[in-house]
Amino acid sequence: LKSFGLDKYFKVVIGSEQVTHGKPHPEAVLNALKKLGKDQGYMIGDNATDILAGKNAHIHTIGVTWSLKGTEALLETHPDYMMESYEDLLDYLERM
């Protein structure tokens, strides 16, 4: 993120080296929420383990249709919403 100047857009970044349990365990999601001082949020992911981690943390989940593994695996996890573009995310969040 720093290499491309994107770090300024993120208040918290949790990497695999900062958790004991990987996804779909909710540890990383819960740690991020705690650091942000929040108890709710959105997990956006392109992988089934992303969606399951969000569900295990009891937050809203959003799958993306451009997953390299395809949308079928994501749909099987029943995300709260599937977005086809970044604009879809803005529309969804405005409705929420």
Secondary structure, DSSP 8 states (H G I E B T S, - for coil): -TTTT-GGG-S----GGG-SS-TTSSHHHHHHHHHHT-S--EEEESSHHHHHHHHHTT-EEEEETT-TT-HHHHHTT--SEEESSHHHHHHHHHH-
